[in-house]
Amino acid sequence: MKTEIAVFGGGIAGFHTAVVASRLGKKVTLIERTSSIGGLATLGLVNPFMKYWLNGEKLVKGIFEELLNRVEKKGGLFFNIFDSETMKIEMLKMLKENSVNVLFNTVPYYVKTENNRINSVKLITSIGEKLEITADFFIDATGDGTLAYLSGATVFSGNVQGENQALTVMFTMGGVDFEKVKEDVSNNRENFFPWVDPDMKIVSVAGYFEEIERARKDGLEFPNKYFFYNQLPGNGRITVNTTHIGAKTTNISEISRAIFEGVEQIELIIKFTKTYLKGFENAYLEKIAPSIGIRESRRIKGLYVFTGEDVKNLRKFEDGVVKACYGIDVHPKDAQSQKIDKTVPPQPNDYYEIPLRSLISSEFENLGIAGRCLSADFLGQSAARIMPTCAGMGQAIGFTCSLSDGSLWDLDFKKVKKLLEEEGFL
Ligand SMILES: Cc1cc2nc3c(=O)[nH]c(=O)nc-3n(C[C@H](O)[C@H](O)[C@H](O)COP(=O)(O)OP(=O)(O)OC[C@H]3O[C@@H](n4cnc5c(N)ncnc54)[C@H](O)[C@@H]3O)c2cc1C
């Protein structure tokens, strides 16, 4: 197969890369290992979009804004939360409208390289077909840096001890009585994190410390220090971000064990909610995420390694191509000893930037990067990994590839930034 831009991974990052590059006239093939689109944003049931706005201005624009407007028109967006199925439908429609060639149920298994270039990638489909694809540019948007890893590029994983962030199997519930929840939060402020607002426009709750203690005394091993959920569009629907599993995310046996553990924890959590929580008397399990939530696995070495210090110092770059304002957010592998490592950037009214160089491999001149496998240190990645920022990275690298015929290294990065601004992406 021949294409101009081969994008690996159809999560929120790869989707944006593919649509932007295709709209700018490139022939794009998107290779996705599942039968669906959106990655963690849809199959992982992750919600809501973490903060990407400042003083009323959205920091990620372009196709991301267009997608959100479409989802909103269909009733699938409510402030910063969205319905995963409406999101999938609109993403699929946009891929089709923009003539992106999509290969579902397909993964790479061998990468042919020569000097500093990737020449082609061998693919295998779920039904055993073997294909080979050549392209001018290859984009690793797999989240796990799998294409880069197969090409022999340098990748990093975990913190200094080699420990990855905890994994979470997300799930959704229905039948929650939000009025009772709000009353409970207002009457028991100390039982919740201070940021939980009793007058919430969207129900977003974390805490229930007293009930967790009581449940433990009764012998119910609650798997986390808190119970955390967010309202979803629809009636009494929530998405729950509470299972917590330590595992090595570059080892498939560990990931498989984590899936079993995650589902066992879900059963315990459901029992906990129905036994102890106000507003959950008629609640029920709606859906378990088809994809386990991996926050961090491999990070690819790029021309620049984005760092936690860049986040803390709200650093701007001459080639800054994504604006973001989400702080460092590490979920350590052990939930019980968990000291949540969260750092809000020092000035809440300012942003930092991710440089284009963090989206370009330092070892292969035609290998671009988008999403949570960006070139970053452990803390830098923990801030940059949120969905809007990943969408912004996808847009930036898709746009960059459309400007170039050969090497990503030869581009005038400052000029790319200026063009992104002129075209309304930044
Ligand atoms: C539990 C959890 C909670 C989170 N909470 C929030 C939140 O509240 N708000 C927020 O904004 N962000 C949140 N995040 C972060 C955010 O969801 C992810 O970092 C982001 O969605 C990553 O997008 P991505 O496109 O880079 O990767 P992914 O979504 O992982 O997409 C990668 C895609 O590549 C495909 N793929 C993988 N390997 C291959 C391969 N070898 N070949 C072909 N295709 C492949 C996958 O199937 C997938 O479709 C959370 C993450 C987790 C895990």
The ligand as a MOL file (V3000), in Angstrom:
LIG
                    3D

  0  0  0     0  0            999 V3000
M  V30 BEGIN CTAB
M  V30 COUNTS 53 58 0 0 0
M  V30 BEGIN ATOM
M  V30 1 C -8.1230 6.3960 33.6830 0
M  V30 2 C -7.8070 7.6450 32.9480 0
M  V30 3 C -8.4620 8.8130 33.2610 0
M  V30 4 C -8.2030 9.9660 32.5670 0
M  V30 5 N -8.9100 11.0820 32.8560 0
M  V30 6 C -8.8400 12.1440 32.0260 0
M  V30 7 C -9.7640 13.2130 32.1750 0
M  V30 8 O -10.6120 13.2150 33.0670 0
M  V30 9 N -9.6760 14.2410 31.2890 0
M  V30 10 C -8.7520 14.2780 30.2800 0
M  V30 11 O -8.7610 15.2360 29.4960 0
M  V30 12 N -7.8660 13.2680 30.1250 0
M  V30 13 C -7.9090 12.2000 30.9610 0
M  V30 14 N -7.0520 11.1430 30.7940 0
M  V30 15 C -5.9850 11.2130 29.7790 0
M  V30 16 C -6.4850 10.9650 28.3650 0
M  V30 17 O -7.6660 10.2040 28.3470 0
M  V30 18 C -5.4670 10.2340 27.4800 0
M  V30 19 O -4.1470 10.5350 27.7980 0
M  V30 20 C -5.7230 10.6050 26.0090 0
M  V30 21 O -7.0570 10.2710 25.6690 0
M  V30 22 C -4.7130 9.8870 25.1390 0
M  V30 23 O -5.0290 10.0410 23.7820 0
M  V30 24 P -4.0760 9.3830 22.6810 0
M  V30 25 O -4.7740 9.5430 21.3810 0
M  V30 26 O -2.7130 9.8940 22.8390 0
M  V30 27 O -3.9810 7.8480 23.1010 0
M  V30 28 P -5.1000 6.7240 23.1910 0
M  V30 29 O -6.4070 7.2940 23.5380 0
M  V30 30 O -4.5300 5.6660 24.0270 0
M  V30 31 O -5.2280 6.2290 21.6830 0
M  V30 32 C -4.2920 5.3710 21.0880 0
M  V30 33 C -4.9940 4.6770 19.9390 0
M  V30 34 O -4.0360 3.8760 19.2560 0
M  V30 35 C -4.5260 2.5560 19.0880 0
M  V30 36 N -3.3690 1.6800 19.0890 0
M  V30 37 C -2.5790 1.3360 20.1280 0
M  V30 38 N -1.5740 0.5410 19.7300 0
M  V30 39 C -1.7350 0.3870 18.3880 0
M  V30 40 C -1.0080 -0.3300 17.4160 0
M  V30 41 N 0.0730 -1.0260 17.7350 0
M  V30 42 N -1.4400 -0.2760 16.1370 0
M  V30 43 C -2.5500 0.4370 15.8060 0
M  V30 44 N -3.2860 1.1300 16.7010 0
M  V30 45 C -2.8660 1.1070 17.9810 0
M  V30 46 C -5.4540 2.3530 20.2760 0
M  V30 47 O -6.3910 1.3340 20.0320 0
M  V30 48 C -6.0920 3.7350 20.4120 0
M  V30 49 O -7.2120 3.8760 19.5840 0
M  V30 50 C -7.2570 9.9630 31.5070 0
M  V30 51 C -6.5810 8.7850 31.1940 0
M  V30 52 C -6.8520 7.6400 31.8960 0
M  V30 53 C -6.1530 6.3790 31.5220 0
M  V30 END ATOM
M  V30 BEGIN BOND
M  V30 1 1 1 2
M  V30 2 1 2 3
M  V30 3 2 2 52
M  V30 4 2 3 4
M  V30 5 1 4 5
M  V30 6 1 4 50
M  V30 7 2 5 6
M  V30 8 1 6 7
M  V30 9 1 6 13
M  V30 10 2 7 8
M  V30 11 1 7 9
M  V30 12 1 9 10
M  V30 13 2 10 11
M  V30 14 1 10 12
M  V30 15 2 12 13
M  V30 16 1 13 14
M  V30 17 1 14 15
M  V30 18 1 14 50
M  V30 19 1 15 16
M  V30 20 1 16 17
M  V30 21 1 16 18
M  V30 22 1 18 19
M  V30 23 1 18 20
M  V30 24 1 20 21
M  V30 25 1 20 22
M  V30 26 1 22 23
M  V30 27 1 23 24
M  V30 28 2 24 25
M  V30 29 1 24 26
M  V30 30 1 24 27
M  V30 31 1 27 28
M  V30 32 2 28 29
M  V30 33 1 28 30
M  V30 34 1 28 31
M  V30 35 1 31 32
M  V30 36 1 32 33
M  V30 37 1 33 34
M  V30 38 1 33 48
M  V30 39 1 34 35
M  V30 40 1 35 36
M  V30 41 1 35 46
M  V30 42 1 36 37
M  V30 43 1 36 45
M  V30 44 2 37 38
M  V30 45 1 38 39
M  V30 46 1 39 40
M  V30 47 2 39 45
M  V30 48 1 40 41
M  V30 49 2 40 42
M  V30 50 1 42 43
M  V30 51 2 43 44
M  V30 52 1 44 45
M  V30 53 1 46 47
M  V30 54 1 46 48
M  V30 55 1 48 49
M  V30 56 2 50 51
M  V30 57 1 51 52
M  V30 58 1 52 53
M  V30 END BOND
M  V30 END CTAB
M  END
